[in-house]
Amino acid sequence: MISVPAILVVVAETVTVDILKIDQSFVSGILKDRHDATIAETIISMTKHFDFACLAEGVECVEEMEWLKQRSCRYMQALRSVHR
């Protein structure tokens, strides 16, 4: 029997990853919830360490966009137009 971590290692060795996505549920809380901000910062940090791109989903305001840009998240999907 193969354990779940062993399966994940096998999958990780056969799948090419070049981008990590920060889910909208975390992006919406980065300015008001320290847990959401920490999760987003951790994902961004992982992308730097593994040389992946980072995509933030559901950016709704300029403040979220600036927060992400300050932490080197270069790609963002907006639910609507976000202007500076």
N, C-alpha and C positions, 0 to 999 in steps of 0.2 A: 504494500500500500504506500502511495506517495503522499507526503504531507502537503498542505496548501502552500507553505513557503517554498518547498522544492518545485512545485508546479509554477509558481511565480517566477522563479529563477530561470526555468526552462523557457517560459514565455518571453521573459526579458531578454534572453539571449537570441531569440529568433525574430523579435519585433524591433523595427527601427523606430526610435522616438527622436523627434527633433523639435517638438514644441510641447509645452505644458500649458494648460488652460486653467485660469482661476475662475471658478464658477461664480455666476451672478449672485448666488446666495451669500458668498463671502465679500464680493466687491461692494454690495449694497450696505455692508456693515463696517467697512474699513474706517470710516470717520467717527463711528459712535460705539463700536464694540471692540475692545482690545483683543478678544479671542479671534474675531474675524480678521483683524489687522495682523495678528501674529501668524495666522494660517496663510494669509496672502504674502506676507514677508518671507515666510518659509518656502513657499512655492517659488517666489522670485529668486531666493537664495539658491535653491536647487537648480534652477535654470542656469544660473551663473556657474555653478560648480561643474555641471555636466555639459556646458556649452550648448544649451537648448535655447530656443526662443520662448518668450512668455507672452501669452494672450490673456487679457482680462475681458471677461464677458459681462455685458450689461452695465457699462459705465453710463451713469445718468446725469452727472453734473461736473462742472469744471473742477471742483475741489477733489473729486475722486480721480479725475484725469491727472491733475497735478500731483496728487499723492502717489499715484502709480508711476508717473514719469520721474519723480524724484528718486524712486527706487529702481529705476532702469527697466521698467516694464514698457517695452516699445510698441506693442500691438494691443489695440483695444477695439472691442465691438461695442457700439452704443445702441441703446434701445431707441434713442431719438438723437437728433443733432445736438452735439455739445460744442458750444462756441466759447472761445476765450475772450 
